[in-house]
Amino acid sequence: MERTVLVGVDGSAEALEAVAWAAREAHRRQYRLALVSAYVMPPAEAAFGWPPDAIREDARAVVRAARDRALETAPGLEVTDSVIVDSPVSALLRQAREAAMLVVGLRGRGGFPGLRIGSVAYRAAAHAPVPTVVVPGPVPEEDTEVVVGVSGTRRSDHVLAEAFEAATLGGKRLRAVRAWAEPILPSPGMRPLLYEPEAVEAVQARELAEALQPWEERYPDVTVVRDVVEAPPVVALGEAGATARLVVVGARSSRGITRLALGRVAHGLLHTATRPVMVVPVR
């Protein structure tokens, strides 16, 4: 895997914020930054006055502006750029095979008014072979803590690996969140479910500690805060991540519907989070 942070650009303000975040992250990791602008050439009869040369030049102008923003954010950073004739999603997914991380803005220039997340960001997070960071907008340049959602399954290892690595490169503080909800109330005619919240919380805390232990030993410089919260995961992670540098989650949990590319937690966070969200692919 190459030491590259890949970022998709389309000339939107959101994409430039993604470039700034990606440039800072590439600088932290001592990676190169690769800028990609992709477009689909319309048929000549549907170009509406935009000849092919003008469309290509517009795409080149987009990457030039993105390069300027990247170097303004992280002077001296190694930056490459490319303009590809392909759909943005296809181009990014193909280029991501040779990258360590993909970064996109929450929305681009297209889409419907009022739609919070664009189709490129959603599909990139759902299908990229590498961790994808979706940047919702301007992000303060602060080394605040990294927040990670821990499901307790083996798939959490991939998520924890990314979270600890991000934490050790920044403020060296990680908040691990394990959310749980009370059992569903029975239907009429069924016996009520009896449970002790304290006992359930103790089990959740133990499982969280077990999941974190090997990573805490591997990253002794990272201070870990454990949060066991009785709340829906999206709510718990949204509140914990309100001031975080990064929120890290898996693309879906093992309990979800496997045919869904994104689970409910990742899907919910992408629609509500105010800080960058890293979606780690399920392996």
C-alpha positions as a Markdown table, in Angstrom:
| # | Residue | x | y | z |
|---|---|---|---|---|
| 1 | Met | 0.0 | 0.0 | 0.0 |
| 2 | Glu | 1.5 | 3.3 | -1.0 |
| 3 | Arg | 2.0 | 6.1 | 1.4 |
| 4 | Thr | -0.6 | 8.3 | -0.2 |
| 5 | Val | -3.6 | 10.3 | 0.9 |
| 6 | Leu | -6.0 | 10.5 | -2.1 |
| 7 | Val | -8.5 | 13.3 | -2.2 |
| 8 | Gly | -11.3 | 13.9 | -4.8 |
| 9 | Val | -11.8 | 17.5 | -5.9 |
| 10 | Asp | -14.5 | 19.1 | -8.0 |
| 11 | Gly | -14.2 | 22.8 | -7.4 |
| 12 | Ser | -16.7 | 23.0 | -4.6 |
| 13 | Ala | -16.0 | 24.8 | -1.3 |
| 14 | Glu | -16.6 | 21.4 | 0.4 |
| 15 | Ala | -13.9 | 19.7 | -1.7 |
| 16 | Leu | -11.4 | 22.5 | -0.8 |
| 17 | Glu | -12.1 | 21.9 | 2.9 |
| 18 | Ala | -11.4 | 18.2 | 2.3 |
| 19 | Val | -8.2 | 19.1 | 0.6 |
| 20 | Ala | -7.1 | 21.2 | 3.6 |
| 21 | Trp | -7.9 | 18.4 | 6.0 |
| 22 | Ala | -6.2 | 15.8 | 3.8 |
| 23 | Ala | -3.1 | 18.0 | 3.5 |
| 24 | Arg | -2.8 | 18.3 | 7.2 |
| 25 | Glu | -3.2 | 14.5 | 7.6 |
| 26 | Ala | -0.7 | 13.7 | 4.9 |
| 27 | His | 1.8 | 16.0 | 6.6 |
| 28 | Arg | 1.2 | 14.3 | 10.0 |
| 29 | Arg | 1.8 | 10.9 | 8.4 |
| 30 | Gln | 4.6 | 12.0 | 6.1 |
| 31 | Tyr | 2.6 | 10.8 | 3.1 |
| 32 | Arg | 2.2 | 12.4 | -0.3 |
| 33 | Leu | -1.1 | 13.9 | -1.3 |
| 34 | Ala | -2.7 | 12.9 | -4.6 |
| 35 | Leu | -5.5 | 15.2 | -6.0 |
| 36 | Val | -7.9 | 13.7 | -8.5 |
| 37 | Ser | -10.5 | 15.5 | -10.6 |
| 38 | Ala | -12.8 | 13.4 | -12.7 |
| 39 | Tyr | -15.4 | 14.3 | -15.3 |
| 40 | Val | -17.6 | 12.6 | -17.8 |
| 41 | Met | -17.4 | 14.0 | -21.4 |
| 42 | Pro | -21.0 | 14.7 | -22.5 |
| 43 | Pro | -22.1 | 13.9 | -26.1 |
| 44 | Ala | -21.5 | 16.8 | -28.4 |
| 45 | Glu | -25.2 | 17.4 | -28.9 |
| 46 | Ala | -25.7 | 17.6 | -25.1 |
| 47 | Ala | -22.7 | 19.9 | -24.3 |
| 48 | Phe | -24.8 | 23.0 | -24.2 |
| 49 | Gly | -22.0 | 25.2 | -25.4 |
| 50 | Trp | -19.3 | 23.5 | -23.4 |
| 51 | Pro | -16.8 | 22.1 | -25.9 |
| 52 | Pro | -14.5 | 19.3 | -24.8 |
| 53 | Asp | -11.4 | 21.6 | -24.4 |
| 54 | Ala | -13.4 | 23.9 | -22.1 |
| 55 | Ile | -14.5 | 21.0 | -19.9 |
| 56 | Arg | -10.9 | 19.7 | -19.7 |
| 57 | Glu | -9.6 | 23.1 | -18.8 |
| 58 | Asp | -12.2 | 23.5 | -16.1 |
| 59 | Ala | -11.1 | 20.3 | -14.6 |
| 60 | Arg | -7.4 | 21.4 | -14.7 |
| 61 | Ala | -8.4 | 24.7 | -13.1 |
| 62 | Val | -10.0 | 22.7 | -10.3 |
| 63 | Val | -6.9 | 20.7 | -9.5 |
| 64 | Arg | -4.7 | 23.9 | -9.7 |
| 65 | Ala | -6.9 | 25.6 | -7.1 |
| 66 | Ala | -6.8 | 22.4 | -5.0 |
| 67 | Arg | -3.0 | 22.2 | -5.2 |
| 68 | Asp | -2.7 | 25.9 | -4.1 |
| 69 | Arg | -5.0 | 25.1 | -1.1 |
| 70 | Ala | -2.9 | 22.0 | -0.1 |
| 71 | Leu | 0.4 | 23.9 | -0.3 |
| 72 | Glu | -1.0 | 26.8 | 1.6 |
| 73 | Thr | -2.1 | 24.4 | 4.3 |
| 74 | Ala | 1.0 | 22.3 | 4.4 |
| 75 | Pro | 4.0 | 24.1 | 2.7 |
| 76 | Gly | 6.5 | 21.6 | 1.3 |
| 77 | Leu | 4.1 | 18.8 | 1.1 |
| 78 | Glu | 4.6 | 16.4 | -1.9 |
| 79 | Val | 1.5 | 16.9 | -4.1 |
| 80 | Thr | 0.5 | 15.1 | -7.3 |
| 81 | Asp | -2.6 | 15.7 | -9.4 |
| 82 | Ser | -4.5 | 14.1 | -12.2 |
| 83 | Val | -7.5 | 14.8 | -14.4 |
| 84 | Ile | -9.4 | 11.6 | -15.4 |
| 85 | Val | -12.2 | 11.2 | -17.9 |
| 86 | Asp | -14.5 | 8.9 | -15.9 |
| 87 | Ser | -17.3 | 9.2 | -13.4 |
| 88 | Pro | -16.0 | 10.6 | -10.1 |
| 89 | Val | -16.9 | 7.5 | -8.1 |
| 90 | Ser | -15.3 | 5.1 | -10.5 |
| 91 | Ala | -12.1 | 7.2 | -10.8 |
| 92 | Leu | -11.8 | 7.5 | -7.0 |
| 93 | Leu | -12.4 | 3.9 | -6.3 |
| 94 | Arg | -9.9 | 2.8 | -8.9 |
| 95 | Gln | -7.2 | 5.2 | -7.7 |
| 96 | Ala | -7.9 | 4.3 | -4.0 |
| 97 | Arg | -6.5 | 0.8 | -4.7 |
| 98 | Glu | -3.0 | 2.4 | -4.6 |
| 99 | Ala | -3.6 | 4.7 | -1.7 |
| 100 | Ala | -3.6 | 4.4 | 2.1 |
| 101 | Met | -6.7 | 6.7 | 2.6 |
| 102 | Leu | -9.4 | 8.4 | 0.6 |
| 103 | Val | -10.7 | 11.8 | 1.5 |
| 104 | Val | -13.8 | 13.5 | 0.1 |
| 105 | Gly | -16.0 | 16.4 | 0.9 |
| 106 | Leu | -19.5 | 15.8 | 2.3 |
| 107 | Arg | -21.1 | 17.3 | -0.8 |
| 108 | Gly | -19.9 | 18.4 | -4.2 |
| 109 | Arg | -21.1 | 20.7 | -6.9 |
| 110 | Gly | -24.0 | 18.5 | -8.0 |
| 111 | Gly | -26.8 | 16.9 | -6.1 |
| 112 | Phe | -30.2 | 18.1 | -4.8 |
| 113 | Pro | -30.6 | 21.2 | -2.7 |
| 114 | Gly | -31.0 | 20.3 | 0.9 |
| 115 | Leu | -29.4 | 17.0 | 0.6 |
| 116 | Arg | -26.8 | 16.7 | 3.3 |
| 117 | Ile | -24.5 | 14.1 | 1.8 |
| 118 | Gly | -23.7 | 13.8 | -1.8 |
| 119 | Ser | -23.7 | 10.6 | -3.8 |
| 120 | Val | -19.9 | 10.6 | -4.4 |
| 121 | Ala | -19.2 | 10.8 | -0.7 |
| 122 | Tyr | -21.7 | 8.1 | 0.2 |
| 123 | Arg | -20.6 | 5.7 | -2.5 |
| 124 | Ala | -16.9 | 6.3 | -1.7 |
| 125 | Ala | -17.5 | 5.5 | 1.9 |
| 126 | Ala | -19.5 | 2.5 | 1.1 |
| 127 | His | -17.3 | 0.9 | -1.5 |
| 128 | Ala | -13.7 | 2.2 | -1.2 |
| 129 | Pro | -11.1 | -0.5 | -0.4 |
| 130 | Val | -9.3 | 1.8 | 2.0 |
| 131 | Pro | -10.5 | 3.9 | 4.9 |
| 132 | Thr | -12.5 | 6.9 | 3.6 |
| 133 | Val | -12.7 | 10.2 | 5.5 |
| 134 | Val | -15.8 | 12.4 | 4.8 |
| 135 | Val | -15.1 | 16.0 | 5.7 |
| 136 | Pro | -18.4 | 17.9 | 6.5 |
| 137 | Gly | -16.9 | 21.4 | 6.2 |
| 138 | Pro | -14.3 | 23.7 | 7.8 |
| 139 | Val | -12.6 | 21.9 | 10.6 |
| 140 | Pro | -10.6 | 23.7 | 13.4 |
| 141 | Glu | -6.8 | 23.0 | 13.2 |
| 142 | Glu | -6.8 | 21.4 | 16.7 |
| 143 | Asp | -5.2 | 18.2 | 17.9 |
| 144 | Thr | -8.2 | 17.2 | 19.9 |
| 145 | Glu | -9.0 | 13.6 | 20.6 |
| 146 | Val | -10.0 | 10.9 | 18.2 |
| 147 | Val | -13.3 | 9.1 | 18.9 |
| 148 | Val | -13.8 | 5.5 | 17.9 |
| 149 | Gly | -16.9 | 3.3 | 18.0 |
| 150 | Val | -16.2 | -0.2 | 19.3 |
| 151 | Ser | -18.7 | -2.9 | 18.5 |
| 152 | Gly | -17.0 | -5.7 | 20.4 |
| 153 | Thr | -16.7 | -8.0 | 17.3 |
| 154 | Arg | -13.4 | -9.1 | 15.6 |
| 155 | Arg | -14.1 | -6.5 | 12.9 |
| 156 | Ser | -13.4 | -3.9 | 15.5 |
| 157 | Asp | -9.7 | -4.7 | 15.2 |
| 158 | His | -9.5 | -3.0 | 11.8 |
| 159 | Val | -11.3 | 0.1 | 13.2 |
| 160 | Leu | -9.2 | 0.2 | 16.3 |
| 161 | Ala | -6.0 | 0.0 | 14.2 |
| 162 | Glu | -6.9 | 3.1 | 12.3 |
| 163 | Ala | -8.1 | 4.9 | 15.4 |
| 164 | Phe | -5.0 | 4.3 | 17.4 |
| 165 | Glu | -2.8 | 5.3 | 14.5 |
| 166 | Ala | -4.7 | 8.5 | 14.0 |
| 167 | Ala | -4.5 | 9.3 | 17.7 |
| 168 | Thr | -0.8 | 8.7 | 18.1 |
| 169 | Leu | -0.1 | 11.1 | 15.2 |
| 170 | Gly | -2.2 | 13.9 | 16.8 |
| 171 | Gly | -3.2 | 14.7 | 20.3 |
| 172 | Lys | -2.4 | 11.1 | 21.6 |
| 173 | Arg | -5.8 | 10.9 | 23.2 |
| 174 | Leu | -8.5 | 8.3 | 22.1 |
| 175 | Arg | -12.0 | 8.1 | 23.3 |
| 176 | Ala | -13.5 | 4.6 | 22.8 |
| 177 | Val | -17.3 | 4.5 | 22.8 |
| 178 | Arg | -19.3 | 1.4 | 23.4 |
| 179 | Ala | -23.0 | 2.1 | 23.1 |
| 180 | Trp | -25.8 | -0.2 | 24.2 |
| 181 | Ala | -29.6 | 0.0 | 24.3 |
| 182 | Glu | -32.1 | -1.6 | 26.6 |
| 183 | Pro | -33.9 | -4.7 | 25.3 |
| 184 | Ile | -36.8 | -4.2 | 23.0 |
| 185 | Leu | -40.1 | -4.2 | 24.9 |
| 186 | Pro | -42.1 | -7.3 | 24.4 |
| 187 | Ser | -45.3 | -7.4 | 22.3 |
| 188 | Pro | -48.7 | -7.6 | 24.1 |
| 189 | Gly | -49.2 | -11.0 | 25.6 |
| 190 | Met | -45.5 | -11.7 | 26.0 |
| 191 | Arg | -43.7 | -11.9 | 29.3 |
| 192 | Pro | -41.7 | -8.8 | 30.1 |
| 193 | Leu | -38.0 | -9.0 | 29.7 |
| 194 | Leu | -36.1 | -8.7 | 33.0 |
| 195 | Tyr | -32.6 | -7.3 | 33.0 |
| 196 | Glu | -30.4 | -5.3 | 35.3 |
| 197 | Pro | -28.9 | -2.2 | 33.6 |
| 198 | Glu | -25.9 | -2.4 | 35.9 |
| 199 | Ala | -25.2 | -6.0 | 34.9 |
| 200 | Val | -25.5 | -5.2 | 31.2 |
| 201 | Glu | -23.2 | -2.2 | 31.6 |
| 202 | Ala | -20.6 | -4.3 | 33.4 |
| 203 | Val | -20.6 | -6.8 | 30.5 |
| 204 | Gln | -20.2 | -4.0 | 28.0 |
| 205 | Ala | -17.4 | -2.4 | 29.9 |
| 206 | Arg | -15.6 | -5.8 | 30.2 |
| 207 | Glu | -15.9 | -6.4 | 26.5 |
| 208 | Leu | -14.7 | -2.9 | 25.7 |
| 209 | Ala | -11.6 | -3.4 | 27.9 |
| 210 | Glu | -10.8 | -6.7 | 26.3 |
| 211 | Ala | -11.1 | -5.2 | 22.8 |
| 212 | Leu | -8.8 | -2.3 | 23.7 |
| 213 | Gln | -6.2 | -4.2 | 25.7 |
| 214 | Pro | -3.9 | -5.3 | 22.9 |
| 215 | Trp | -4.0 | -1.9 | 21.2 |
| 216 | Glu | -3.3 | -0.1 | 24.4 |
| 217 | Glu | -0.2 | -2.3 | 24.8 |
| 218 | Arg | 0.8 | -1.5 | 21.2 |
| 219 | Tyr | 0.3 | 2.2 | 21.6 |
| 220 | Pro | 1.4 | 3.1 | 25.1 |
| 221 | Asp | 1.8 | 6.8 | 24.3 |
| 222 | Val | -2.0 | 7.1 | 23.6 |
| 223 | Thr | -4.2 | 8.0 | 26.5 |
| 224 | Val | -7.5 | 6.0 | 26.2 |
| 225 | Val | -10.8 | 7.1 | 27.7 |
| 226 | Arg | -13.5 | 4.4 | 27.8 |
| 227 | Asp | -17.1 | 5.4 | 27.5 |
| 228 | Val | -19.9 | 2.9 | 28.0 |
| 229 | Val | -23.1 | 4.7 | 27.1 |
| 230 | Glu | -26.7 | 3.6 | 27.2 |
| 231 | Ala | -27.8 | 5.3 | 24.0 |
| 232 | Pro | -28.1 | 4.5 | 20.3 |
| 233 | Pro | -24.6 | 4.3 | 18.8 |
| 234 | Val | -25.2 | 7.3 | 16.4 |
| 235 | Val | -26.3 | 9.5 | 19.3 |
| 236 | Ala | -23.4 | 8.4 | 21.5 |
| 237 | Leu | -20.8 | 8.8 | 18.9 |
| 238 | Gly | -22.2 | 12.1 | 17.7 |
| 239 | Glu | -22.1 | 13.6 | 21.1 |
| 240 | Ala | -18.6 | 12.2 | 21.9 |
| 241 | Gly | -17.3 | 13.4 | 18.5 |
| 242 | Ala | -18.8 | 16.9 | 18.6 |
| 243 | Thr | -15.3 | 18.4 | 19.2 |
| 244 | Ala | -13.1 | 15.5 | 18.0 |
| 245 | Arg | -10.4 | 15.7 | 15.3 |
| 246 | Leu | -11.8 | 12.5 | 13.8 |
| 247 | Val | -14.6 | 10.0 | 14.4 |
| 248 | Val | -13.7 | 6.4 | 13.4 |
| 249 | Val | -16.3 | 3.7 | 12.7 |
| 250 | Gly | -16.6 | 0.5 | 10.7 |
| 251 | Ala | -18.5 | 0.5 | 7.5 |
| 252 | Arg | -21.0 | -1.9 | 9.1 |
| 253 | Ser | -21.2 | -4.2 | 12.1 |
| 254 | Ser | -21.4 | -8.0 | 11.9 |
| 255 | Arg | -24.9 | -7.7 | 13.2 |
| 256 | Gly | -26.1 | -5.7 | 10.3 |
| 257 | Ile | -27.5 | -6.8 | 7.0 |
| 258 | Thr | -24.5 | -7.9 | 5.0 |
| 259 | Arg | -25.9 | -6.8 | 1.6 |
| 260 | Leu | -25.9 | -3.2 | 2.9 |
| 261 | Ala | -22.6 | -1.4 | 2.0 |
| 262 | Leu | -23.0 | 0.9 | 4.9 |
| 263 | Gly | -24.4 | 0.0 | 8.3 |
| 264 | Arg | -26.8 | 2.1 | 10.3 |
| 265 | Val | -24.1 | 3.7 | 12.4 |
| 266 | Ala | -21.9 | 4.8 | 9.6 |
| 267 | His | -24.9 | 5.9 | 7.6 |
| 268 | Gly | -26.3 | 7.9 | 10.5 |
| 269 | Leu | -23.0 | 9.6 | 11.3 |
| 270 | Leu | -22.5 | 10.7 | 7.8 |
| 271 | His | -25.8 | 12.4 | 7.9 |
| 272 | Thr | -25.4 | 14.1 | 11.3 |
| 273 | Ala | -21.7 | 14.5 | 12.2 |
| 274 | Thr | -20.1 | 17.9 | 12.3 |
| 275 | Arg | -16.5 | 16.6 | 12.4 |
| 276 | Pro | -14.7 | 14.4 | 9.9 |
| 277 | Val | -15.8 | 10.7 | 9.9 |
| 278 | Met | -13.5 | 7.9 | 8.9 |
| 279 | Val | -15.4 | 4.8 | 7.6 |
| 280 | Val | -13.2 | 1.7 | 7.7 |
| 281 | Pro | -14.1 | -1.0 | 5.2 |
| 282 | Val | -15.2 | -4.4 | 6.6 |
| 283 | Arg | -12.7 | -7.2 | 5.9 |
